[in-house]
Amino acid sequence: MAAVTTDAEKQVAAKTSVVSTGSDSDGGAVAHQPEVNYDRAVEKSLVRKIDLIVLPCLALAYFTHTLDRANLGNAKTGNIQQDLDLAGNQFSLILIFFYVPYGLMNVPFTLLSKRLNPAVVIPTIITLWGIMAASSAASKNFGDILACRILMGTVEAAFYPSAILYMSFFYTRRELSLRVGVMGMMGYLAGAVSGLIAWSVFQWDKALRGWQYLFIIEGAITIAIGLMLYVVLPHGTETARWLSAEEKEVARVRLYEDTKEEDHGFHWEDVAKECKSWETWVYTLMPLLYGVGVTSSSNFLPTIVKRVAITTSKANLYTVGPNLVAAFLMLSFQWLSDRIQQRAYIAAGTVFYALIGWVLIATLDLVQMPRVGYFLTYLTTSGSFIAGNVVPVWTASNTTTSTGRAFRLGLSFMGQNIAGVISSSVFRDQDAPVYKPALITIACTEGMFIVLCLGLRTHFARLNKKLDRGEVVHVSHGIARPEYRYAV
């Protein structure tokens, strides 16, 4: 297939020359790094500035996202059910109805974010869900808290896929995993902070109930961060005031070499192309499978820990340890994923040890072995979430158009968030305190994910071998790219 060379490509070619080093013996993409003529010191300065300004902003944003999404799990241990007269499985229904708009709105909001710019959408939705979280403190009954959570789910749906799309405006696909890991690590820290706040406010004897203070405090933190991001987040490298002209040019060349995309506008034809690709739907199904464990750990960790805690306050306090250890492991595995350029093995491997944890929690008598039970929550918490960061990076890395990337990421998180409906449905009050059917469901879905993940890796590894042998040539934007290899 002949390459189509544009004027812009010729200009970039004058600055860069591509060296293809092939794949590893397993078909994995290895070097394929562009050999650049621009100053490496300028590139290091560019990436360092992005790391110091953009990355902390997104990390804070995700901190609030997890803080407000998971606080209902802590509120459950603080008598919210009794105070709002929640009967039967109404608590699970609140979670289910949260995840319905949370899943359905991922794609529309991510495409909107692509059209308007994530730097506009992200601060807006953060401020809105902060208001909804704080307003939850005024709930008097099931209908009030349900309405607040539905509205929260609607606006929160935009954040994570929009954030990864936004990061792809600044980082190449070889750099993305570690940065997504830094952002994802904040989710664990948010879980730990929420546990500490809950532990504190549940001991207050003041005008409001402990869970009301929990919602107000965490909502106020979110609103403050959302308003700050309006001022700080740039729309892209070309508009970043803190980058020099030389750094902006290096940023443009880096991202062009990574995607070969010249027109960064919104194109419906890119959406149609991804709809016709079966890989798109595998990337959608995988989050649905690992997402049951993700949402279960997020929403029900305090409930599971309560099996080995003596008091409610200890149940919230005991969630801090698993979250902090998981934060460290998250960052370590995301770094390793970038270091060895392996996405599937990291995702499948970490989900495998989480699966072992879920199975043992379901089958062991933890009343007799509370320390073992508590250790197992470390496995489930850390192992379940890592795939939720690695797989979206894998998805973004194998999608060469920014519009297609937005669409695929939206679908990916739609799958993960619909998994929240499954998770909330299987954790039934009548199965307490073990929740054995729920734990078995999580183990089964994570097992299916591992098989599907490794199968997709095998597919891309075979394609890379064909690219090495010259049997096929990857074409992006009408341009043949002999150096391109799929991320595995």
C-alpha positions as CSV (number, residue, x, y, z in Angstrom):
1,M,0.0,0.0,0.0
2,A,1.5,3.3,-1.1
3,A,2.0,6.0,1.5
4,V,0.3,9.4,0.9
5,T,2.7,12.2,1.9
6,T,1.3,15.6,2.8
7,D,3.1,18.9,3.0
8,A,2.8,18.8,6.8
9,E,4.3,15.4,6.9
10,K,7.2,16.6,4.8
11,Q,7.8,19.4,7.3
12,V,7.8,16.9,10.2
13,A,10.0,14.5,8.3
14,A,12.6,17.3,8.1
15,K,12.7,17.3,11.9
16,T,12.4,13.5,12.6
17,S,13.4,10.2,11.0
18,V,11.7,7.0,12.1
19,V,13.7,3.9,13.1
20,S,11.6,0.7,13.3
21,T,13.2,-1.9,15.6
22,G,10.6,-4.5,15.1
23,S,8.7,-6.5,17.8
24,D,9.8,-8.9,20.4
25,S,9.6,-12.6,19.9
26,D,6.0,-12.6,21.2
27,G,4.8,-10.0,18.8
28,G,4.8,-7.3,21.4
29,A,5.6,-3.7,20.3
30,V,9.0,-2.7,21.6
31,A,11.0,0.4,20.7
32,H,9.6,1.9,17.4
33,Q,10.8,5.2,18.8
34,P,11.2,8.1,16.4
35,E,14.8,9.3,16.2
36,V,14.4,13.0,16.7
37,N,16.6,15.9,15.8
38,Y,15.1,18.4,18.3
39,D,16.8,19.1,21.6
40,R,16.1,16.3,24.1
41,A,16.6,18.8,26.9
42,V,13.7,20.8,25.5
43,E,11.5,17.7,25.4
44,K,12.5,16.8,29.0
45,S,11.6,20.4,30.1
46,L,8.2,20.1,28.2
47,V,7.3,16.8,29.9
48,R,8.4,18.0,33.3
49,K,6.2,21.1,33.1
50,I,3.2,19.0,32.0
51,D,3.9,16.6,34.9
52,L,4.1,19.5,37.4
53,I,1.0,21.4,36.2
54,V,-1.5,19.2,34.2
55,L,-1.0,15.9,36.0
56,P,-1.5,17.2,39.6
57,C,-4.7,19.0,38.4
58,L,-6.1,15.8,37.0
59,A,-5.0,13.8,40.0
60,L,-6.9,16.2,42.3
61,A,-9.9,16.0,40.0
62,Y,-9.9,12.2,40.3
63,F,-9.5,12.5,44.0
64,T,-12.8,14.3,44.2
65,H,-14.4,11.9,41.7
66,T,-13.7,8.9,43.9
67,L,-14.3,10.8,47.2
68,D,-17.9,11.7,46.2
69,R,-18.7,8.5,44.3
70,A,-17.6,6.2,47.1
71,N,-18.8,8.1,50.2
72,L,-22.2,6.3,50.1
73,G,-20.3,3.1,51.1
74,N,-19.0,4.8,54.2
75,A,-22.3,6.5,54.9
76,K,-23.9,3.0,55.0
77,T,-21.8,2.2,58.1
78,G,-23.0,5.5,59.7
79,N,-26.7,4.8,60.0
80,I,-27.9,6.5,56.8
81,Q,-30.2,3.6,56.2
82,Q,-32.0,4.0,59.5
83,D,-32.1,7.8,59.3
84,L,-33.7,7.8,55.8
85,D,-35.9,4.8,56.6
86,L,-34.3,2.7,53.8
87,A,-36.1,-0.6,53.7
88,G,-35.2,-3.9,52.0
89,N,-32.8,-3.4,49.1
90,Q,-33.4,0.3,48.7
91,F,-29.7,1.0,49.4
92,S,-28.7,-1.2,46.5
93,L,-31.4,0.5,44.3
94,I,-29.7,3.9,45.0
95,L,-26.4,2.4,43.7
96,I,-28.1,0.8,40.7
97,F,-29.9,4.0,39.7
98,F,-26.6,5.9,40.1
99,Y,-24.8,3.6,37.7
100,V,-27.5,3.7,35.0
101,P,-26.9,7.3,33.9
102,Y,-23.2,6.9,34.9
103,G,-22.9,4.2,32.2
104,L,-25.3,5.6,29.6
105,M,-23.8,9.1,29.5
106,N,-20.2,8.1,29.1
107,V,-20.2,8.2,25.3
108,P,-22.3,11.4,24.8
109,F,-20.2,13.3,27.3
110,T,-16.9,12.1,26.0
111,L,-17.8,13.1,22.5
112,L,-19.0,16.5,23.9
113,S,-15.7,16.8,25.7
114,K,-13.9,16.1,22.4
115,R,-16.0,18.9,20.7
116,L,-15.8,21.5,23.4
117,N,-12.4,20.6,24.9
118,P,-11.9,18.6,28.1
119,A,-10.4,21.7,29.8
120,V,-13.9,23.2,29.7
121,V,-16.0,20.1,30.5
122,I,-13.9,18.7,33.4
123,P,-14.0,21.7,35.7
124,T,-17.8,22.1,34.9
125,I,-18.7,18.6,35.8
126,I,-16.5,18.6,39.0
127,T,-18.2,21.7,40.3
128,L,-21.7,20.2,39.5
129,W,-21.1,16.9,41.2
130,G,-19.6,18.7,44.2
131,I,-22.9,20.6,44.6
132,M,-24.9,17.4,44.3
133,A,-22.7,15.6,46.9
134,A,-23.1,18.4,49.4
135,S,-26.8,18.6,48.7
136,S,-27.2,14.9,49.6
137,A,-26.8,16.0,53.2
138,A,-30.3,17.5,53.0
139,S,-31.9,14.2,52.1
140,K,-34.9,13.2,54.2
141,N,-35.9,10.0,52.5
142,F,-35.2,7.5,49.8
143,G,-36.5,9.8,47.0
144,D,-34.2,12.7,48.0
145,I,-31.0,10.7,48.2
146,L,-31.9,8.8,45.0
147,A,-32.4,12.1,43.0
148,C,-29.1,13.4,44.2
149,R,-27.2,10.2,43.2
150,I,-28.9,10.1,39.8
151,L,-27.8,13.6,39.0
152,M,-24.3,12.8,40.4
153,G,-24.0,9.8,38.2
154,T,-25.1,11.8,35.1
155,V,-22.3,14.4,35.4
156,E,-19.6,12.1,36.8
157,A,-19.9,9.9,33.7
158,A,-17.9,12.5,31.7
159,F,-14.8,12.6,33.9
160,Y,-12.6,9.6,33.5
161,P,-12.8,9.0,29.7
162,S,-12.5,12.8,29.3
163,A,-9.4,12.9,31.5
164,I,-7.6,10.2,29.6
165,L,-8.6,11.8,26.3
166,Y,-7.2,15.1,27.7
167,M,-3.9,13.4,28.8
168,S,-3.5,12.1,25.2
169,F,-3.3,15.8,24.1
170,F,-0.1,16.1,26.1
171,Y,1.6,12.7,26.4
172,T,2.6,10.1,23.8
173,R,1.2,6.6,24.1
174,R,4.5,5.3,25.6
175,E,4.2,7.8,28.4
176,L,0.5,7.5,29.2
177,S,0.2,4.5,31.5
178,L,2.4,5.9,34.3
179,R,0.5,9.2,34.3
180,V,-2.9,7.5,34.3
181,G,-1.5,5.5,37.2
182,V,-0.6,8.6,39.1
183,M,-4.1,9.9,38.6
184,G,-5.7,6.5,39.5
185,M,-3.6,6.3,42.6
186,M,-5.5,9.3,43.9
187,G,-8.7,7.2,43.9
188,Y,-7.2,5.0,46.5
189,L,-6.0,8.0,48.5
190,A,-9.5,9.4,48.3
191,G,-10.9,6.1,49.7
192,A,-8.4,6.4,52.6
193,V,-9.2,10.0,53.2
194,S,-13.0,9.3,53.0
195,G,-12.5,6.5,55.6
196,L,-10.6,8.9,57.9
197,I,-13.3,11.6,57.5
198,A,-16.0,9.1,58.2
199,W,-14.2,7.7,61.2
200,S,-14.0,11.2,62.6
201,V,-17.5,12.6,61.9
202,F,-19.3,9.5,63.0
203,Q,-17.9,10.2,66.5
204,W,-19.2,13.8,66.5
205,D,-22.2,14.6,68.6
206,K,-23.5,17.8,66.9
207,A,-26.6,19.2,65.2
208,L,-26.3,17.0,62.1
209,R,-25.7,13.3,61.7
210,G,-22.3,12.0,60.9
211,W,-23.1,11.0,57.3
212,Q,-24.4,14.5,56.7
213,Y,-21.1,16.1,57.7
214,L,-19.4,13.5,55.5
215,F,-21.4,14.7,52.4
216,I,-20.9,18.4,53.2
217,I,-17.2,18.2,53.8
218,E,-16.4,16.1,50.8
219,G,-18.8,18.2,48.5
220,A,-17.1,21.4,49.6
221,I,-13.6,20.1,48.8
222,T,-14.9,19.1,45.3
223,I,-16.4,22.4,44.6
224,A,-13.2,24.3,45.5
225,I,-11.1,22.1,43.3
226,G,-13.5,22.3,40.4
227,L,-13.5,26.2,40.5
228,M,-9.7,26.1,40.7
229,L,-9.3,24.0,37.5
230,Y,-11.3,26.5,35.5
231,V,-8.3,28.8,35.9
232,V,-5.4,26.3,35.7
233,L,-6.2,23.8,33.0
234,P,-4.9,24.8,29.5
235,H,-6.9,23.8,26.4
236,G,-3.8,22.1,24.9
237,T,0.0,22.6,24.5
238,E,-0.5,25.4,22.0
239,T,-2.4,27.5,24.5
240,A,-0.4,26.7,27.6
241,R,1.1,30.0,28.8
242,W,3.8,28.2,30.8
243,L,5.4,26.6,27.6
244,S,8.0,28.4,25.5
245,A,7.6,28.6,21.7
246,E,10.3,25.9,21.3
247,E,8.5,23.6,23.8
248,K,5.2,24.0,22.0
249,E,6.8,23.1,18.7
250,V,8.4,20.0,20.2
251,A,5.0,19.1,21.7
252,R,3.4,19.4,18.2
253,V,6.0,17.2,16.6
254,R,5.9,14.6,19.3
255,L,2.2,14.1,19.1
256,Y,2.1,14.2,15.3
257,E,4.7,11.5,15.2
258,D,2.7,9.4,17.7
259,T,-0.6,9.6,15.8
260,K,0.0,11.2,12.3
261,E,-3.2,13.2,12.9
262,E,-3.2,16.7,11.4
263,D,-6.8,17.6,11.8
264,H,-7.8,17.4,15.5
265,G,-11.4,18.4,14.9
266,F,-14.5,16.3,15.5
267,H,-15.3,13.8,12.8
268,W,-18.3,11.5,12.8
269,E,-16.7,9.3,10.2
270,D,-14.1,8.3,12.8
271,V,-16.9,7.2,15.1
272,A,-18.5,5.2,12.3
273,K,-15.1,3.5,11.6
274,E,-14.7,2.4,15.2
275,C,-18.3,1.1,15.3
276,K,-17.4,-1.3,12.5
277,S,-14.3,-2.6,14.3
278,W,-14.8,-5.7,16.4
279,E,-11.8,-4.7,18.6
280,T,-13.9,-1.7,19.7
281,W,-16.5,-4.0,21.2
282,V,-14.0,-6.2,22.9
283,Y,-12.5,-3.1,24.5
284,T,-16.1,-2.3,25.7
285,L,-16.8,-5.8,27.0
286,M,-13.6,-6.1,29.0
287,P,-14.4,-3.2,31.3
288,L,-17.9,-4.6,31.9
289,L,-16.2,-7.8,33.2
290,Y,-13.5,-6.3,35.4
291,G,-15.8,-3.5,36.4
292,V,-17.9,-5.7,38.6
293,G,-14.9,-6.0,40.9
294,V,-14.0,-2.4,40.6
295,T,-17.4,-1.1,41.6
296,S,-17.8,-3.7,44.3
297,S,-14.5,-2.7,45.9
298,S,-15.4,0.9,45.7
299,N,-18.9,0.7,47.1
300,F,-18.8,-2.3,49.4
301,L,-15.2,-2.3,50.9
302,P,-16.5,-0.8,54.2
303,T,-19.2,-3.4,54.3
304,I,-16.8,-6.3,53.6
305,V,-14.3,-4.9,56.2
306,K,-17.0,-4.7,58.7
307,R,-17.0,-8.5,58.9
308,V,-13.6,-8.4,60.6
309,A,-14.1,-5.1,62.5
310,I,-15.6,-4.9,66.0
311,T,-17.3,-1.4,65.7
312,T,-18.5,0.8,62.9
313,S,-15.7,3.3,63.5
314,K,-13.1,0.6,63.1
315,A,-14.8,-0.6,59.9
316,N,-14.2,2.8,58.3
317,L,-10.7,3.2,59.8
318,Y,-9.7,-0.3,58.5
319,T,-10.4,0.8,54.9
320,V,-7.4,3.1,55.0
321,G,-4.8,0.4,55.0
322,P,-6.0,-1.5,51.8
323,N,-6.4,1.8,50.0
324,L,-2.9,3.1,50.8
325,V,-1.2,-0.2,49.9
326,A,-3.3,-0.3,46.7
327,A,-2.2,3.2,45.8
328,F,1.5,2.2,46.0
329,L,0.9,-1.0,43.9
330,M,-1.2,0.9,41.4
331,L,1.7,3.3,40.7
332,S,4.3,0.5,40.7
333,F,2.3,-1.6,38.1
334,Q,1.5,1.4,35.9
335,W,5.2,2.3,35.9
336,L,6.1,-1.3,35.0
337,S,3.5,-1.2,32.2
338,D,5.2,1.8,30.6
339,R,8.6,0.4,31.3
340,I,8.1,-3.0,29.6
341,Q,5.3,-1.7,27.2
342,Q,3.0,-4.6,28.2
343,R,-0.7,-3.8,29.0
344,A,-2.5,-7.1,28.8
345,Y,-0.1,-9.1,31.1
346,I,-0.3,-6.4,33.8
347,A,-4.1,-6.1,33.6
348,A,-4.7,-9.9,33.6
349,G,-2.1,-10.6,36.2
350,T,-3.4,-8.1,38.8
351,V,-7.0,-9.2,38.2
352,F,-5.9,-12.8,38.8
353,Y,-4.7,-12.1,42.3
354,A,-7.8,-10.1,43.0
355,L,-9.9,-13.0,41.9
356,I,-8.1,-15.3,44.4
357,G,-8.9,-12.8,47.1
358,W,-12.6,-12.7,46.2
359,V,-12.9,-16.5,46.1
360,L,-11.2,-16.9,49.5
361,I,-13.4,-14.2,51.1
362,A,-16.4,-16.1,49.8
363,T,-15.3,-19.5,51.0
364,L,-13.3,-19.0,54.3
365,D,-14.8,-18.6,57.7
366,L,-13.5,-15.1,58.4
367,V,-15.1,-15.0,61.8
368,Q,-12.5,-17.5,62.9
369,M,-9.7,-15.9,60.8
370,P,-10.3,-12.1,60.9
371,R,-6.6,-11.3,60.1
372,V,-6.7,-13.4,57.0
373,G,-9.9,-11.8,56.0
374,Y,-8.5,-8.3,56.4
375,F,-5.4,-9.3,54.4
376,L,-7.6,-10.5,51.5
377,T,-9.2,-7.1,51.3
378,Y,-5.7,-5.8,50.4
379,L,-5.7,-8.2,47.4
380,T,-9.2,-7.4,46.2
381,T,-8.8,-3.6,46.5
382,S,-5.4,-3.4,44.8
383,G,-5.9,-6.0,42.1
384,S,-9.4,-5.0,41.0
385,F,-8.6,-1.4,40.1
386,I,-5.3,-1.6,38.2
387,A,-7.0,-3.1,35.1
388,G,-9.4,-0.2,35.2
389,N,-6.4,2.1,34.4
390,V,-4.3,-0.1,32.2
391,V,-7.1,-1.2,29.8
392,P,-8.2,2.4,28.9
393,V,-4.5,3.3,28.2
394,W,-4.3,0.2,26.0
395,T,-7.5,1.3,24.2
396,A,-6.2,4.8,23.7
397,S,-2.8,3.6,22.5
398,N,-4.4,1.4,19.7
399,T,-6.7,4.2,18.4
400,T,-5.0,6.7,16.1
401,T,-7.7,9.3,15.7
402,S,-8.7,11.6,18.6
403,T,-12.4,11.4,17.8
404,G,-12.2,7.6,17.6
405,R,-10.2,7.6,20.8
406,A,-13.0,9.7,22.5
407,F,-15.6,7.3,21.3
408,R,-13.8,4.1,22.3
409,L,-12.9,5.5,25.8
410,G,-16.6,6.5,26.3
411,L,-17.7,3.0,25.4
412,S,-15.0,1.5,27.7
413,F,-16.2,3.4,30.7
414,M,-19.8,2.8,29.8
415,G,-19.0,-0.9,30.1
416,Q,-17.3,-0.4,33.5
417,N,-20.1,1.7,34.9
418,I,-22.8,-0.6,33.7
419,A,-20.9,-3.2,35.7
420,G,-21.9,-1.1,38.7
421,V,-25.5,-2.1,38.1
422,I,-24.5,-5.7,38.3
423,S,-22.4,-5.2,41.4
424,S,-25.2,-3.3,43.2
425,S,-27.8,-5.9,42.2
426,V,-25.9,-8.9,43.6
427,F,-24.9,-7.4,47.0
428,R,-28.3,-8.1,48.6
429,D,-29.1,-7.5,52.2
430,Q,-30.5,-11.1,52.6
431,D,-27.0,-12.4,51.8
432,A,-25.3,-10.5,54.6
433,P,-22.8,-10.7,56.1
434,V,-20.9,-13.0,53.7
435,Y,-22.6,-11.9,50.4
436,K,-21.5,-15.2,48.8
437,P,-23.5,-14.9,45.6
438,A,-22.0,-11.4,45.0
439,L,-18.4,-12.6,45.6
440,I,-18.9,-15.6,43.3
441,T,-20.3,-13.2,40.6
442,I,-17.2,-11.0,40.9
443,A,-14.8,-14.0,40.6
444,C,-16.6,-15.3,37.5
445,T,-16.6,-12.0,35.7
446,E,-12.9,-11.5,36.5
447,G,-12.1,-14.9,35.2
448,M,-13.8,-14.2,31.9
449,F,-11.9,-10.9,31.7
450,I,-8.6,-12.6,32.0
451,V,-9.4,-15.0,29.1
452,L,-10.6,-12.2,26.9
453,C,-7.7,-9.9,27.7
454,L,-5.1,-12.5,26.9
455,G,-7.0,-13.5,23.7
456,L,-7.0,-9.9,22.5
457,R,-3.3,-9.6,23.3
458,T,-2.6,-12.7,21.2
459,H,-4.5,-11.1,18.3
460,F,-2.4,-7.9,18.4
461,A,0.8,-9.8,18.8
462,R,0.0,-11.8,15.6
463,L,-0.8,-8.5,13.8
464,N,2.6,-7.1,14.9
465,K,4.4,-10.2,13.5
466,K,2.6,-9.6,10.1
467,L,3.7,-6.0,10.2
468,D,7.3,-7.1,10.9
469,R,7.2,-9.5,7.9
470,G,5.7,-6.8,5.7
471,E,2.6,-8.8,5.0
472,V,0.4,-5.8,6.1
473,V,1.1,-2.1,6.5
474,H,-0.8,0.0,9.0
475,V,-2.5,3.0,7.5
476,S,-3.6,6.0,9.5
477,H,-5.3,9.1,8.1
478,G,-4.5,7.8,4.6
479,I,-0.8,7.5,5.4
480,A,1.1,4.3,5.4
481,R,3.1,3.8,8.6
482,P,5.6,1.0,8.3
483,E,7.0,1.7,11.8
484,Y,3.6,1.3,13.6
485,R,3.1,-1.5,16.0
486,Y,0.0,-2.3,18.1
487,A,0.4,-2.0,21.9
488,V,0.0,-5.3,23.6
